[in-house]
Amino acid sequence: MPGPYSSRTWSNVQGVQFDGKFFALDAYDVYRIALLHGQAYYVGMTTLNWEPGTYPSGPYALYNSKPGAQATELVGADTDFSLSTLSYFDYPAGGNSLYQVTHGVDKPVGIAISLKTP
């Protein structure tokens, strides 16, 4: 599968999700891959600026309130250090986290986002 440069190898991929438009590979940053006629193409990368002392070592989840559209939000987990954190980011823009949740979070191994019932 192609990456951002020709010598890219895909080590440390922690997950693959579909963001409604592209496949999103979780490899510390999020790499967007398109599939066209059975061929994979690198589309872009979302860089997540984690808060100091946190590290993107856990799962992430993509969310959009409009089914069928590209995801607009990403929640990621830090589980490496003594303080577990869930960080919330704009997607696919990335950048700094919009906010964090630390209370009641203890080394998450999965993230699920539930849609509000109308």
N, C-alpha and C positions, 0 to 999 in steps of 0.2 A: 504494500500500500504506500503510495507516495506521501512524503512529508514536506515540511517547509523548505528543505534543502535535500539534494540528491543523496547525501551520505547518511540521512536520518534513519536510525533503526528504532523500532518501537519497543523499547524495554520500559518497564515500570508502568505499563498501562494498567490502571486499576479498575476501569469500567468502560463500557460502551453504551450509549443511550442514543435515542433518536430525538432531536429537538423540534420535530415537526417539519423541518426542511432538510437538515443534514444529520449525518451520524456524528456524535460528539465523543471523542476519545478522551478519557480522564487520565492524563499523564502529567500531573501537577498543574500544568496549564490545560486548557481544553482546546483540542484541535478539531476543527470542523472538516468533514470529509463528505463529498458528494458522490453518489453512484449514478452514472449515466451509461445506459446500454451495457451494463455489466462491468464497467470500468470505474475504478476509484480515482477521485481527483481531490487533491488538497485544496481547500477553499480559504481557510484562515485559522487564526489562533486567538483565543480569548485568554488574556493574562489576568490572573487574579492576584491582587496585592493583599496578601494576608497581613493581619496586624502583627507588630513585633511580638515575638515569643510564641507565635502560632505557626503551624506548618501544615500544608494540605495533605494529610496522611490518611484521611478517611474517605468515606463515600460522599457522593454528591447527588443532587436531584435537580432536574430541570422542570420548570413550571410555566404554563400559560393558561390564562382563564378562558381563552378562545380555542376550542379544539380544532385541530387542523392547521393552526398557524404556528410559526416558529416561536419557541420558548422565549420569554422575556425576563425570566428570573432564574437564579441558581442559588441553591443552598448547599454549602459544603461543610465538612466536618474536619476538625483537627483532633486527633486522638493520640498523638505521640507523647505529649507531656502530661504533667500531673493535672493540668487544667484543661478539661475538654471544652471545646468551643464549637458552636454552629455559627457560621458566617453567611450573610445574605448579600448577594451581588446582583447588579444589573447584568442581563445577558442579551445579546452577545458582546456588549460593550466591555464588561469586566471592570478592571481598575480596583479602586479601594472598596472595601465592604461597606454596605449601607448601614448595617447594624449587626450585632452579635448577640447570641444567647449563650449564657454560661451556667445559669442557675438550673439545677436539676438535670444537667447533661453529664453522663458518666460513660466515656469511651464508646460512642455510638458505632455500631457496625452496619447500620443501614439507615436510610432516610426515606420517608414517604410523605408526600404532600397530598392532603385530602381537599377536594373541591367542596366549597360550600353548596349545600342543597338550596335551590331557588325557593 
